[in-house]
Amino acid sequence: MKSVLRQLGRFRKDALACVGLTTLEVITDILLPFITAIIIDQGLERGDLPTVYRYGALMVVMISMSMASIRRIDEVLQERPDLHNPAHPVREVADGAIDFDHVNFSYKHGSGKNALTDIDLHIRAGETIGVIGGTGSGKSSLVNLICRLYDVDSGQVRVGGRDVKEYDMETLRNQVSVVLQKNTLFSGTILDNLRWGDPNATQEECEAACRAACADEFIDRFPEGYQTRIERGGANVSGGQKQRLCIARALLKKPKVLILDDSTSAVDTATDAKIRAALAKHLPGTTKIIIAQRISSVEDADRILVLDNGRIDGFDTHENLLKTNAIYQEIYDSQVKGGGDFDQSA
């Protein structure tokens, strides 16, 4: 301690003052709950405004902490997003065709570390495309570019024949509907949650969407059916039930492109297959992109995209990839032959 004080030199008084002021701040922090109680019990409840003003004035050593918070909030408010609408945005998506023309993308522009490299990919409207690959292979990065959550570093992403930068962003994101592995449900009834997808959806439309997502199977077991209340965050439903409700909510948007980002991971393989069959039947014109860890979730897709380290390693049917693609063969062997493709609880 003596050596530290010797090094402080002419700043010793300032340093000691800092210690004293910090101690004072700690004391006032401890006193705040007691001061608040006095303001409520003696001031507000008794209508004694002088007491409110007097003790309220004591709470002013908090100004420095408040100013620091205000500065941080101001930094957020002053931040200008990189993404914005063009001067004359396109407000209609023609169809679900998706094209990636030699796309390169990194989360930090100019870092030289690409999340996606030279992605050249063309998907026809109405196709069902599976996407598979290891952790960090670029699966989620790829679909984030389709709904323009980020812009490419180079190349071009098109939806419905138009560069995604030409669209009104709200229009694009309504027509490219994404269901994540972990989605959010809100406090309210099941019907209220479904109508976040379309506020004007009728009861019949909501029920049809739930049938397609296989959510009707458990909703019908609830005594109050679609009027069953959901607790905050969906705490009173299972992971699989939550995922199916979120898929149904996305279907109510009637999107041109539906992206399921590992969003059936919490349902068993039989229910997963039923959902995929229902989507194929009820959404024939909608392009469906299914990101999954399980081979069984994508093997029936029209084509399957294999990603590795941000690059396309293969893009073909299940049968052809089993013959020609080493990564796909390895995943298949580990899951099917090794028994890794197991049912998960609903």
JOCOR-V402719 format. One record per pair of residues at least 24 apart in sequence whose C-alpha atoms are under 6 Angstrom apart, sorted by the first residue. I is the first residue (numbers start at 1). J is the second residue. Records with the same first field share a line. If there is no record, write none. Layout:
I = J ; J
This chain:
85 = 168
89 = 166 ; 167 ; 168
90 = 166 ; 167 ; 168
91 = 168 ; 171
93 = 160
94 = 160
95 = 160 ; 256
96 = 125 ; 160 ; 256 ; 257 ; 287
97 = 123 ; 124 ; 125 ; 159 ; 160
98 = 122 ; 123 ; 158 ; 159
99 = 157 ; 158
100 = 156 ; 157
101 = 155 ; 156
102 = 155
103 = 154 ; 155 ; 156
104 = 153 ; 154
105 = 152 ; 153
115 = 310
116 = 310
117 = 310 ; 311
125 = 287
126 = 284 ; 285 ; 286 ; 287
127 = 287
128 = 287 ; 288 ; 289 ; 301 ; 302
129 = 289 ; 301 ; 302 ; 303 ; 304
130 = 289 ; 290 ; 291 ; 298 ; 301 ; 304 ; 305
131 = 290 ; 291 ; 304 ; 305
132 = 292 ; 306
133 = 306 ; 307
137 = 307 ; 308 ; 309 ; 310
138 = 310
147 = 173 ; 176
175 = 255 ; 256
176 = 255 ; 257 ; 258
177 = 255 ; 258
178 = 259
179 = 260 ; 261
180 = 261 ; 263
181 = 261 ; 262 ; 263
184 = 233
185 = 233 ; 234
186 = 232 ; 233
187 = 230 ; 231 ; 232
188 = 229 ; 230
189 = 227 ; 228 ; 229 ; 230
190 = 226 ; 227 ; 228
191 = 226
194 = 249
197 = 249 ; 250 ; 252 ; 253
198 = 252 ; 253
209 = 248
210 = 248
212 = 278
213 = 244 ; 248 ; 275
215 = 244
239 = 266
240 = 266 ; 267 ; 346
256 = 286
257 = 286 ; 287 ; 288
258 = 288
259 = 288 ; 289
260 = 290
261 = 291
262 = 291 ; 292
267 = 344 ; 345 ; 346
268 = 343 ; 344 ; 345 ; 346
269 = 343
